[in-house]
Amino acid sequence: MDIFLALLRDFGLTFVPLFVAMDSLSTVPIVLAITQGMTDRARSTVIRHALLTALLLGLAFIIIGKGVFLFMGITVNDFLVAGGLILFLLGAKELVVGKMFEAQASDGENVMGIVPLGTPLVVGPAVLTTLLILNDQYHIAMVTFSFVVNLLLSWLFFAQANRLVRILGKGGVLALSKIFALLLAAIAVAMIHRGVIAMING
């Protein structure tokens, strides 16, 4: 019983920080914005590619992340700035051009599943930093389990995107896409700001 309670405690202490860092619920509207105009099947494909990318990146970081960052001289702040620039460019393109991606081709769908959905939206600097910290405090198996459970929850949340499209209609999704493109750009600026300030203070 004591072992079970200890495992349950460790799961809670690793699951909650990752859930907050991943913030999948707030990413659902951005999924709608990025995949506007797609069929349900195409949107599901993008989501599947995004979560697979997030899974592989997260697992790789759990195993060798700290070593790679040290070897290449990359800091989390560098990752914040780079991820922020990508998100800002995508948000700006949506606001100016009206579409983040030309998603008619299957290659385009594959790309947007990897960037920006897989990374840095699902697994970005906040999640990678959290994984790095948790890895120093808890067993790697528990950290990995909590990470995978969070990704499964993300899949459940993102799967509702198709239902939201049917409820809102084309006009509603288009309006939301503009609002959340602006939000995405703001998130990007905040990421860049945090990265730059940390670099200056560091």
N, C-alpha and C positions, 0 to 999 in steps of 0.2 A: 504493500500500500504506500509506504514511504517513497519507494522508487517511482511509482505511478504519479504521485503528487509532485515529485521533483520534475519528472518529465513534463507533466501538464504545466507546471510553473515556467519551465524553460521554453516550452512552446509558446505560451502567452507572451513571454518577454522577448521572443524573437519574432513572433507573428505580428504583434501590434506595431512595432517601429517600421517594419516593412510595409504593412498595410497603409500606414500614414504616408510613408515616402512614395509608394506607388500611386496612391490616390486615384484609383481606377475609375471611381464614380464620376469624378470631374473630367475624366478623359473621354467619356462616352459622347458628349456633344462635339468634341473635337474630331472623334471618329466620324460622326455624321458630316462635319464640315469637309473633311478630307475626302470622303467617299461619296459625296453628293453626285447624283446622276448615274450611279452604278446600279446594276441589278442586285437583288438579294444574294444571288450566288456569288457574284464578283465581290461584294462587300464581305461575305463570309470567308472568301479566299484570302482577302487582304488581312482580315482579323487573324486567320490561322497562321499566315506568314509572320505577322507581327508578334504573336505570342511564341512562335517557334524561335524567332530571332531573339526575343527577350529571354527565353529559357536558355538558349545556348550561350548568350552573352553573360547572363547571371551565373550559370554553372562554371563557365570558364573563369569568371572573376573570382568566384568562391575558391577555386582550386589554385589559380596562378596569378590572380589579379595584382596582389601586392608586389610580387616579384617582377611582373612585367612593367608596372608603373616605375619601380625603382630602377630597373634596367634601362628603360627608355627615357628616364628623367621626366616623366609626365606626372603632373599633380592633378588632384581632383579639381582644383581651380581652373587648370587648363581645359579639363573636360567640360566644366561649366560654361566657359566662354565659347568653346567650339560648338557645344550643343545649343547654346543660346543663339548663336549666329545662324545655325541651320533653321531653327524654329522661326526666327524673325524673318528670314528671307521667304519662308513658306507662307507665313501669315501675311506679309506684305504682298506677295504674288496673288493671294486670294482676294485681297482688298482691291488691288489695282486691275488685275487681269480677269478675276472672276473664277479662277480655278487653280488650286494648288498643283494639281497634276493633270496631264492628259492621260486619262485612265482607260482609253479605248483599247489600247494594246495590252496583252497579258503581261508583257515585260514591265509596263508602267505599274500595273497592279502589284507585281512582285516587289518592285522598288519601294513603293509607298508602304508596303507591309513591313519592310526592313527599316527604312528611314522616311518619315519621322516616327511612325507608330511603334515599331519594335524598340528602337532607340532614337532619340532620347525620351520619348513620352512614357512608354511603359517601364523600361529600365534605363534610367538616365543617371545623372550624377548623384542625385539624392539616394536612389536605391543602391548604387554601387558603393557609395560612402557608408551607407547603413550596413551593407553586407560585410564590408571591410572591418567595421567596428565590431559587429556581432561575431565575426570569425575569431576575433581575439578574446571573446568572452565566453563563447559557448561551443559545444561540439559541432564539428562541421556537418554531421548528419542531421542535427536538429535545425541548423541554419538552412540547410538545403531543403528539408521537409517544409519548413515555414515558407520559404521562397516559392516552392512549387504550389502549395496551397493558395498562396496569394495570386499566383498566375491563373489557377483554376477559377478563382473568384473574378478575376479580370475577364476571363472568357465568358463567364455567366453574365456579367454586366454588359460587355460588348455585344453579346448575342441579342440583346434587347434593341440594338440599333435598328435592325430591320423592322421590328414592331413599331418603333418610333416613327420611322419613315412612312409607314402605312397610315399611322394616326395623323401625323402632321401634314402629309401631302407634299407635293413638290415645292409649292410656294413657301410653306412653313420651314422646310429644310433649307431652302435658299436663304431665307431671312436669318435663320439660326447660324448658317455657315458664315455670314458676314459678321455677326456679333462675336462668334467664337474665333474667327480669324483675328479680330482685334484683340481678343483676350489672349490668344496664342502669342501674338506679337508682344503683348505686355508681359506675359510669362517669360518670354525670351529675353526682354530687356532686363527683367529682374534677375535672371540667371547670369547674364553678362555682368550686371552690376555687382552681384555677390562675388563672382569670380575675380573681377578686377580689384575690388576693395580688399579681398583677402590677399591678393598678390601684393598690393601696396603695403598692407599692414604686415605681411609676412616678411 
